[in-house]
Amino acid sequence: MSEPIRILVVDDALDYAQMVVEFLRMSDALRDARLKTAGSYDEALRALHAERFDVAFFDYWLGARDGLSLLRDARQQGIETQVIVLTGRGAEEVAVEAMKAGAADYLSKTNISVESLERTVRHALALGAQERQRHQAEAALRASEERFRALVENSSDALFLIDAEGRVTYVAASSQRHLGWKPDEMLGQSVFDFLHPDDRELAGIRMTEALQRPGETVAAEVRFKHADGTWRIMEAVGVNRLKDPSVGAIIVNARDITERRKLEEQLRQAQKMEAVGQLAGGVAHDFNNLLTAILGYCNLMIDDIPKEDPLRQDLEEIKSAGERAAALTRQLLAFSRRQMLQPQVVDLNALVRQLEKLLRRLISEDVELVTALAPSLPAVKVDPASIEQVLVNLAVNARDAMPDGGRLTIETSTVELDSSYVGTHPSVVPGRYVMLTVSDTGQGMDAATRARIFEPFFTTKDQGKGSGLGLATVYGIIQQSGGSIWVYSEPGQGTSFKVYLPTTESTASTRASDRGGDSAKKGWETVLLVEDEDAVRALAREVLRRHGYVVLEARHGLDALRLAERHPDTIHLMVTDIVMPHMSGRDLADRLAEVRPKMKVLFMSGYTDHAAMHRHLTPGAAFLQKPFTPETFARKVRSMLDEQPDGVTTRRH
């Protein structure tokens, strides 16, 4: 049920005001109206403030002041009641003044009747409803404009308008966050002045398309110059609204995708490196088996041929070439993260100090070596020999970048890599790291060279002066060690390699020598040899027999199980390849351990996929990397047989 109409009658002649009230009550349409009177100017204002009235009748004369003044004061004080002016003066003169003052209508006192009052009230109510609708529409429009302004000003994109010639006519405040320019620095300027010269032609083509196809979206990826002088990659979308009177411009929405492109490039590079690494690891595996046989038989022949024999020199050349090939496969395995690391808790500062003398010999005399090692550096768990290789490779790379001399600086420090750093380096895990920085003052690199610097066989050196595997090896070692490496360089500004290695809470240990006893020592024990590669098996058999061992030879795991079952005596050691047909070396060892628990096991492989090794080898398991020399193989076998259950190696005299 709707509320009754509220009407206020203001007249200093109270009898006349009461008469108006009576006439209003006589109207069928206004019978339920709530009517109130006020006898003075001040009383009327108090009444208008005290409650809301839909319509008010103001007498033109109110003592010292008039009804129009009351109307003006009411409007200034925010009172929106519709006012009808009552007057005894000339109707036309009062009508003009009343309408100027904001009255809804006027009525001459000489023409007051029930019908005239009812008509003017109805007109005033209709006018009030229109004004309320207009005010609501204006408020809604203001709210909409505020929302739109808030949306534009706080947009995550840069927003601006350009005319048909490409001049900037409007710039949203949000654009400054992305582009660095204040709006007044862009207004009136050609948008092409802010674009990279190589991108202007593309932008011009898209501009033409927008002009030819109003209302349709056109898109382009362009480089936009930031106020700080750098170039930002922007994904821009434009819509031609030149013929829209409310816009009259081409709307451009540009999103900064610089970081996204960097991350995509890093991901592509990582995927490429992984694919190349898989290929390199597979090639190295096959080469290791071949090289084991080549180097092994070469060493056996050298042992058998007198020093004065002319063939010995040829064999030495073959051996030298084989060793170079073996070194190459080791680098391939390092890059592909498939070498077998032996992590230890290491003090990186101590390792740098131990290596400092060697590094000084590696670099030329006109290169100054400076070390800046942070005190109280946390320990890291890495393979010391591999990290030494990283330092040597980086130092040699720095030396070659400074043909005219310079400074090589090696620094260590502790850093915390937080989520903001990880956001731009997706392969990194947040946490505490030891940072090893190797910097030079050399020639530096451009962006194209930096993008390929860790690729295997990529080199900027003259032909014959570099294999292109030095930095690829560094990359593989650091990745396999759970760390990351990043290069920072500009042409003519030198280069810095930053290596991040995760810290460990364990205490650093002293490196122990891995040299065993005399490889020429003869043996007598029984060795079960399991190898699926015929050439490698034949070589290992020959080495073992030359050193006095009894050899049981098997091509794979099933052969080995049959041999072990038939052999009545003790088998002191099993030497087995890890990856073989029918059964892995690990499974074979587990099966034989049930029936020959005292038999020792030496694993060997030429394909040392780190994850695979962890699946096949338990912590502390003995392992021999292919390719190996007869001397290394014999020494490892003797060391295994001499080792007591508590880990102590006995010496037989």
C-alpha positions in Angstrom: 0.0 0.0 0.0 1.4 3.4 -1.1 2.1 6.1 1.5 -0.4 9.1 1.5 0.7 12.3 -0.1 2.2 14.9 2.3 1.3 18.5 1.6 2.5 21.7 3.5 0.5 25.0 3.2 2.6 28.1 4.1 0.7 31.4 4.6 1.1 34.1 7.2 -2.7 34.5 7.0 -3.6 31.3 8.9 -7.3 31.6 8.0 -6.4 31.5 4.3 -4.1 28.6 4.9 -6.9 26.7 6.6 -9.2 27.4 3.7 -6.7 25.9 1.3 -6.5 22.8 3.6 -10.3 22.5 3.6 -10.4 22.7 -0.2 -7.8 20.0 -0.5 -9.7 17.7 1.8 -12.8 18.1 -0.4 -10.9 16.5 -3.3 -11.6 12.9 -3.8 -8.1 12.4 -5.1 -6.5 14.1 -2.0 -8.9 12.9 0.7 -6.2 10.7 2.3 -3.4 13.3 2.0 -1.6 14.4 5.2 -1.9 18.1 5.4 0.0 20.6 7.6 0.2 24.4 7.8 3.0 26.8 8.7 2.3 30.5 9.5 5.8 32.0 8.9 9.0 31.8 6.9 11.0 30.2 9.7 8.2 27.8 10.7 8.0 26.6 7.2 11.8 25.9 7.0 11.6 24.0 10.3 8.7 21.9 9.0 10.5 21.2 5.7 13.6 20.0 7.6 11.6 18.0 10.1 9.8 15.8 7.6 9.5 15.1 3.9 6.7 16.7 1.9 5.7 15.9 -1.6 4.1 19.3 -2.4 4.2 22.7 -0.6 2.0 25.7 -1.3 4.0 29.0 -0.6 2.1 32.3 -0.3 4.0 34.9 -2.3 3.9 37.3 0.7 5.3 36.1 4.0 5.7 39.2 6.1 9.1 40.8 5.6 10.1 38.1 3.2 8.4 36.4 0.3 7.7 32.9 -0.8 10.2 32.9 -3.6 13.0 33.6 -1.1 11.7 30.7 1.0 11.8 28.6 -2.2 15.4 29.6 -3.0 16.6 28.9 0.6 14.9 25.5 0.6 16.6 24.6 -2.6 20.0 25.8 -1.3 19.5 23.6 1.8 18.9 20.5 -0.4 15.1 20.4 0.0 13.5 18.9 -3.1 9.8 19.4 -2.3 7.8 20.5 -5.3 6.5 24.1 -4.6 3.4 25.8 -5.9 3.4 29.6 -5.4 0.1 31.2 -4.3 -0.3 34.9 -5.2 -2.8 37.7 -5.2 -0.6 39.8 -7.6 -0.6 39.7 -11.4 -0.4 36.1 -12.3 1.8 36.5 -15.3 4.5 38.5 -13.4 4.6 36.0 -10.5 4.6 33.0 -12.9 7.9 34.2 -14.5 9.6 34.8 -11.1 8.3 31.5 -9.7 9.5 29.4 -12.6 13.0 31.1 -12.4 13.1 30.3 -8.7 12.4 26.6 -9.4 8.6 26.4 -8.6 6.6 23.5 -10.1 3.6 25.8 -10.7 1.8 28.9 -9.5 -1.9 29.6 -8.6 -3.7 32.9 -8.3 -5.6 33.2 -5.0 -8.6 34.6 -6.9 -8.9 31.3 -8.9 -8.5 28.8 -6.0 -10.9 25.9 -6.1 -10.9 22.2 -5.4 -10.4 21.5 -9.1 -7.5 24.0 -9.5 -5.7 22.8 -6.3 -6.2 19.2 -7.4 -4.8 20.0 -10.9 -1.7 21.8 -9.6 -0.9 19.1 -7.1 -1.2 16.5 -9.8 1.1 18.5 -12.1 3.6 19.1 -9.2 3.7 15.4 -8.4 4.3 14.4 -12.0 7.0 17.0 -12.3 8.6 15.6 -9.1 8.5 12.1 -10.4 10.3 13.2 -13.6 12.9 15.1 -11.6 13.5 12.0 -9.4 13.9 9.8 -12.4 16.3 12.4 -13.9 18.3 12.5 -10.7 18.4 8.7 -10.5 19.6 8.6 -14.1 22.2 11.2 -13.5 23.4 9.4 -10.3 23.5 6.1 -12.2 25.5 7.8 -15.0 27.9 9.3 -12.5 28.3 5.9 -10.8 28.8 4.2 -14.2 31.4 6.9 -15.1 33.2 6.4 -11.8 33.3 2.6 -12.3 34.6 3.0 -15.8 37.2 5.5 -14.6 38.3 3.2 -11.8 38.4 0.3 -14.3 40.5 2.3 -16.8 42.8 3.9 -14.2 43.5 0.7 -12.4 43.7 -1.6 -15.4 46.5 -4.1 -15.6 47.1 -2.9 -19.2 48.1 0.3 -20.8 45.1 2.1 -22.4 45.2 5.1 -24.7 43.3 6.6 -27.7 44.8 7.7 -31.0 43.3 9.6 -33.9 43.3 8.6 -37.6 46.9 9.9 -37.9 48.2 8.0 -34.9 48.4 11.0 -32.6 47.7 10.2 -28.9 44.5 11.9 -27.7 44.0 10.3 -24.3 46.2 8.3 -22.0 44.9 6.3 -19.0 46.8 6.8 -15.7 47.4 3.0 -15.7 49.6 3.4 -18.7 52.3 5.1 -16.7 52.8 2.0 -14.6 53.6 0.0 -17.7 55.3 2.5 -20.0 56.8 5.0 -17.6 55.5 8.0 -19.5 53.2 10.6 -17.8 50.0 11.1 -19.7 50.9 14.7 -20.7 54.2 13.4 -22.1 52.4 11.2 -24.6 49.4 13.5 -25.5 49.7 14.9 -29.0 52.7 12.7 -29.8 52.6 10.1 -32.6 52.3 6.7 -31.2 54.9 5.5 -33.8 57.5 7.7 -32.1 57.3 5.3 -29.1 57.7 2.1 -31.2 60.9 0.3 -32.1 62.0 1.2 -35.6 61.8 -2.4 -36.7 58.2 -2.6 -35.6 56.8 0.5 -37.1 56.0 -1.0 -40.5 53.9 -3.8 -38.9 52.2 -1.2 -36.7 51.4 0.9 -39.8 49.9 -2.1 -41.6 47.7 -2.8 -38.5 46.7 0.9 -38.4 45.5 0.7 -42.0 43.5 -2.4 -41.3 41.8 -0.7 -38.4 40.9 2.3 -40.5 39.5 0.1 -43.2 37.5 -2.1 -40.9 35.8 0.0 -38.2 34.6 -1.9 -35.2 36.8 -4.9 -35.8 39.7 -5.9 -33.6 43.3 -5.8 -35.0 46.3 -7.1 -33.0 50.0 -6.7 -33.1 53.1 -7.6 -31.0 55.4 -4.6 -30.9 58.3 -3.2 -28.8 57.4 0.0 -27.0 60.0 2.3 -25.6 59.7 2.7 -21.8 60.6 6.1 -20.2 63.7 4.5 -18.8 65.0 3.8 -22.3 64.4 0.0 -22.3 62.1 -1.8 -24.8 59.0 -3.5 -23.5 57.3 -6.2 -25.6 53.6 -5.2 -25.8 50.7 -7.3 -27.0 48.5 -4.5 -28.5 44.8 -4.7 -29.5 43.1 -1.8 -31.4 39.5 -1.1 -32.3 38.4 1.7 -34.6 35.7 3.9 -32.9 36.4 7.0 -34.9 32.8 7.3 -36.1 31.4 6.7 -32.6 30.5 10.3 -31.4 31.1 9.3 -27.7 34.7 8.0 -28.5 35.9 9.5 -31.8 39.2 7.6 -31.7 41.0 4.3 -32.1 41.0 2.5 -28.7 44.4 0.8 -28.0 44.8 -1.8 -25.2 48.4 -2.9 -24.7 49.6 -5.6 -22.3 53.2 -5.9 -21.2 54.4 -9.5 -22.1 58.1 -8.9 -21.7 58.5 -11.2 -18.7 56.2 -13.8 -20.3 58.4 -13.8 -23.5 61.5 -14.2 -21.3 60.0 -17.1 -19.5 58.9 -18.8 -22.7 62.4 -18.4 -24.1 63.9 -19.9 -21.0 61.5 -22.8 -21.2 62.3 -23.4 -24.9 66.0 -23.2 -24.1 65.6 -25.7 -21.3 63.6 -28.1 -23.5 66.2 -27.8 -26.3 69.0 -28.4 -23.8 67.2 -31.5 -22.4 66.6 -32.9 -25.9 70.3 -32.4 -26.9 71.3 -33.8 -23.5 69.3 -37.0 -24.1 71.0 -37.4 -27.5 74.4 -36.7 -26.1 73.9 -39.2 -23.2 72.9 -41.9 -25.6 75.9 -41.3 -27.9 78.2 -41.3 -24.9 76.8 -44.6 -23.6 77.6 -46.4 -26.9 81.0 -44.7 -27.2 81.9 -45.8 -23.6 81.4 -49.5 -24.5 83.5 -49.1 -27.7 86.2 -47.1 -25.9 86.4 -49.6 -23.1 87.4 -52.3 -25.6 89.7 -50.0 -27.7 91.6 -48.6 -24.7 91.6 -51.9 -22.8 93.2 -53.9 -25.6 95.5 -51.1 -26.5 96.8 -51.1 -22.9 97.2 -54.8 -22.9 99.2 -54.8 -26.1 101.4 -52.0 -24.8 102.1 -54.1 -21.7 103.1 -57.0 -24.0 105.3 -55.2 -26.5 108.9 -54.2 -25.7 109.6 -50.5 -25.5 112.0 -50.6 -28.4 109.4 -52.1 -30.7 108.3 -49.6 -33.4 104.7 -50.7 -33.1 104.6 -49.4 -29.5 104.6 -45.8 -30.7 101.6 -46.5 -32.9 99.8 -48.0 -30.0 100.6 -45.0 -27.8 99.0 -42.8 -30.5 95.9 -45.0 -30.5 95.8 -44.8 -26.7 96.2 -41.0 -26.7 93.3 -40.7 -29.3 91.2 -43.0 -27.3 91.8 -41.1 -24.1 90.8 -37.9 -25.8 87.6 -39.6 -27.0 86.9 -40.8 -23.5 87.3 -37.3 -22.2 84.9 -36.1 -24.8 82.3 -38.7 -23.7 82.8 -37.6 -20.1 82.0 -34.1 -21.1 78.9 -35.3 -23.0 77.8 -37.2 -20.0 78.3 -34.1 -17.8 76.3 -31.9 -20.1 73.5 -34.5 -20.4 73.5 -34.9 -16.5 74.2 -38.6 -16.8 77.5 -38.9 -15.2 77.8 -40.6 -11.8 78.4 -38.0 -9.2 79.7 -38.7 -5.7 78.3 -35.9 -3.6 80.1 -34.8 -0.5 79.5 -32.0 2.0 82.0 -29.4 0.8 83.3 -26.0 2.0 83.3 -24.1 -1.3 85.7 -21.6 0.0 88.2 -24.3 0.8 87.8 -25.8 -2.6 88.5 -22.5 -4.3 91.6 -21.9 -2.2 92.9 -25.4 -3.0 92.3 -24.8 -6.7 93.7 -21.2 -6.7 97.3 -22.2 -7.6 96.2 -24.4 -10.5 94.0 -21.6 -11.8 96.9 -19.1 -11.7 98.9 -21.5 -13.9 95.9 -21.9 -16.3 95.4 -18.1 -17.0 98.0 -15.9 -18.7 100.4 -13.7 -16.7 98.6 -10.5 -17.8 95.3 -11.7 -16.2 94.9 -10.8 -12.6 93.2 -13.4 -10.4 91.1 -11.9 -7.5 89.2 -14.0 -4.9 86.5 -12.5 -2.6 85.3 -15.3 -0.4 82.5 -14.7 2.1 83.3 -15.7 5.7 81.1 -18.3 7.4 79.9 -19.7 4.1 77.4 -22.6 4.5 78.4 -26.0 3.3 77.1 -27.5 0.0 76.6 -31.1 -1.0 78.3 -31.6 -4.3 80.8 -33.8 -6.1 84.1 -31.9 -5.4 85.9 -33.1 -8.6 82.9 -31.9 -10.7 82.8 -28.5 -9.1 86.6 -28.2 -9.6 85.9 -28.9 -13.3 83.3 -26.1 -13.3 85.8 -23.6 -11.9 88.5 -24.7 -14.4 86.1 -24.5 -17.4 84.8 -21.0 -16.3 88.3 -19.7 -15.7 89.6 -21.0 -19.1 86.5 -19.4 -20.7 87.3 -16.1 -19.0 90.9 -16.2 -19.9 90.1 -16.7 -23.6 87.7 -13.7 -23.4 90.6 -11.5 -22.3 93.3 -11.9 -25.0 94.8 -8.5 -24.0 94.7 -9.2 -20.2 92.3 -8.2 -17.6 90.9 -9.3 -14.2 89.3 -12.7 -13.3 87.3 -12.5 -10.1 85.9 -15.4 -8.1 83.5 -14.6 -5.4 81.4 -16.6 -2.9 78.4 -15.4 -0.9 75.2 -16.6 0.7 71.9 -15.6 -0.9 68.2 -16.1 -0.4 66.3 -16.7 -3.6 62.6 -15.6 -2.9 59.4 -16.1 -4.9 60.0 -12.8 -6.9 63.3 -14.2 -8.2 61.8 -17.6 -8.9 59.0 -15.8 -10.9 61.6 -14.7 -13.5 63.7 -17.9 -13.2 61.2 -20.8 -13.4 63.7 -23.6 -13.0 64.8 -22.3 -9.5 63.4 -23.4 -6.2 63.1 -20.8 -3.5 65.5 -21.1 -0.6 69.0 -20.5 0.7 71.9 -20.9 -1.7 75.7 -20.4 -1.9 76.4 -18.2 -4.9 79.7 -18.7 -6.8 80.4 -15.9 -9.2 83.1 -16.0 -11.8 83.5 -12.6 -13.6 85.9 -11.3 -16.2 86.6 -7.9 -17.8 86.7 -9.3 -21.3 84.9 -8.8 -24.5 81.4 -9.7 -23.3 78.6 -11.3 -25.3 75.6 -10.1 -27.2 72.1 -11.5 -26.6 72.3 -14.0 -29.5 75.5 -15.5 -28.1 74.1 -15.5 -24.5 71.1 -17.5 -25.8 73.3 -20.3 -27.1 76.3 -20.2 -24.7 75.4 -23.5 -22.9 74.7 -25.5 -26.1 77.1 -28.3 -26.8 79.5 -27.7 -29.6 78.6 -24.0 -29.8 81.7 -21.9 -29.7 82.8 -18.4 -30.8 86.5 -19.4 -30.8 88.4 -20.1 -34.0 88.2 -23.5 -35.5 90.4 -26.0 -33.7 90.7 -23.8 -30.5 87.7 -25.1 -28.7 85.4 -28.1 -28.6 82.3 -26.1 -27.6 81.7 -28.4 -24.6 83.3 -26.5 -21.8 80.3 -24.4 -20.8 77.9 -27.2 -21.8 79.7 -29.4 -19.2 79.4 -26.7 -16.6 75.7 -26.4 -17.3 75.2 -30.1 -16.9 77.2 -30.5 -13.7 75.4 -27.6 -12.0 72.0 -28.9 -13.1 72.8 -32.4 -11.9 74.0 -31.0 -8.6 70.6 -29.4 -8.0 71.8 -25.9 -8.7 71.4 -23.3 -11.4 73.6 -21.1 -13.5 72.9 -17.8 -15.2 75.1 -15.6 -17.4 75.1 -11.8 -17.4 77.0 -10.1 -20.2 77.0 -7.1 -22.6 79.4 -6.5 -25.5 82.5 -4.8 -24.2 81.3 -5.0 -20.6 82.7 -8.4 -19.5 80.8 -11.4 -18.4 79.6 -12.8 -15.0 78.6 -16.4 -14.5 76.5 -16.9 -11.3 76.3 -20.4 -10.0 73.7 -21.1 -7.2 74.1 -24.3 -5.1 71.6 -25.3 -2.4 73.1 -25.2 1.1 73.2 -28.1 3.5 73.2 -28.2 7.3 75.9 -31.0 7.4 79.5 -30.3 8.2 82.1 -30.2 5.4 84.4 -33.2 5.2 87.9 -33.5 3.9 88.3 -35.2 0.5 89.9 -38.6 0.6 92.1 -39.9 -2.1 90.4 -42.4 -4.4 93.7 -44.2 -5.3 93.9 -47.8 -4.4 96.8 -50.2 -4.2 99.1 -51.6 -6.8 97.2 -52.8 -9.8 99.9 -55.4 -10.6 99.1 -57.4 -7.5 98.1 -60.9 -8.4 94.9 -62.6 -7.3 93.5 -66.1 -6.9 89.8 -65.5 -6.1 86.9 -66.5 -8.3 85.1 -63.7 -10.1 81.7 -64.0 -11.8 81.8 -61.6 -14.9 78.4 -60.6 -16.3 78.4 -58.3 -19.4 76.2 -58.3 -22.5 78.7 -56.5 -24.7 81.0 -59.1 -26.1 84.1 -56.9 -26.6 83.9 -55.5 -23.1 83.3 -58.9 -21.6 86.3 -60.3 -23.5 88.6 -57.5 -22.3 87.5 -57.8 -18.7 88.0 -61.6 -18.8 91.5 -61.1 -20.2 92.5 -58.6 -17.5 91.2 -60.8 -14.7 92.9 -63.9 -16.0 96.2 -62.0 -16.4 96.0 -61.0 -12.8 95.4 -64.6 -11.6 91.7 -64.7 -11.0 89.4 -67.6 -11.9 86.7 -66.2 -14.2 83.2 -67.4 -14.6 81.8 -65.7 -17.8 78.1 -64.9 -18.4 76.4 -62.9 -21.2 73.4 -61.8 -19.1 71.6 -62.4 -15.8 70.0 -65.7 -16.6 73.4 -67.1 -17.7 74.9 -65.9 -14.4 72.2 -67.6 -12.3 72.8 -70.9 -14.1 76.6 -70.6 -13.6 76.3 -69.7 -10.0 74.0 -72.6 -9.4 76.4 -75.1 -11.0 79.6 -73.7 -9.4 80.3 -75.8 -6.3 82.9 -73.5 -4.7 83.0 -69.9 -3.4 82.4 -67.0 -5.7 84.2 -64.1 -4.1 83.1 -61.2 -6.4 80.6 -60.6 -9.1 81.4 -57.9 -11.7 78.2 -57.0 -13.5 76.9 -54.5 -16.0 73.8 -52.7 -14.7 71.6 -52.5 -17.8 71.3 -55.9 -19.6 68.7 -58.0 -21.4 66.3 -60.3 -19.3 67.5 -58.9 -15.9 69.2 -55.9 -14.5 72.5 -56.1 -12.6 70.7 -55.0 -9.5 68.0 -57.7 -9.7 70.7 -60.3 -10.4 72.7 -59.2 -7.3 69.5 -59.4 -5.2 68.8 -62.9 -6.5 72.3 -64.2 -5.8 72.5 -62.6 -2.4 69.9 -65.1 -1.2 72.2 -68.0 -2.0 75.6 -66.4 -1.8 75.3 -63.7 0.9 79.1 -63.3 1.2 79.7 -62.6 -2.5 80.7 -59.0 -3.1 79.3 -57.1 -6.1 81.0 -54.5 -8.4 78.6 -52.7 -10.8 79.7 -51.1 -14.0 78.0 -49.1 -16.7 78.7 -46.8 -19.6 75.3 -45.1 -19.4 75.2 -43.4 -16.1 71.8 -41.8 -16.1 71.7 -40.3 -12.7 68.1 -41.2 -12.0 68.6 -44.7 -13.3 71.7 -45.2 -11.0 69.6 -44.2 -8.0 67.0 -46.8 -9.0 69.6 -49.6 -9.5 72.3 -48.8 -6.9 71.8 -48.7 -3.1 73.9 -46.1 -1.2 77.5 -47.2 -0.9 77.3 -49.7 -3.7 80.6 -50.2 -5.6 80.5 -48.7 -9.1 83.0 -48.5 -12.0 82.4 -46.1 -14.8 83.1 -47.1 -18.4 85.4 -46.6 -20.2 88.0 -47.9 -17.8 91.6 -49.0 -18.4 92.9 -52.5 -17.4 94.9 -50.9 -14.6 91.8 -49.1 -13.2 89.7 -52.2 -13.5 92.3 -54.5 -11.8 92.9 -52.0 -9.0 89.1 -51.7 -8.3 88.7 -55.5 -8.3 91.6 -55.9 -5.9 90.4 -53.1 -3.6 86.9 -54.8 -3.5 88.4 -58.2 -2.6 90.7 -56.8 0.1 88.0 -54.7 1.8 86.7 -56.2 5.0 83.0 -56.1 6.0 83.7 -53.0 8.2 85.1 -51.1 5.2 88.8 -51.5 6.1 91.1 -52.5 3.3 93.8 -55.1 4.1 97.2 -55.1 2.5 98.8 -58.4 1.6 102.6 -58.6 1.5 
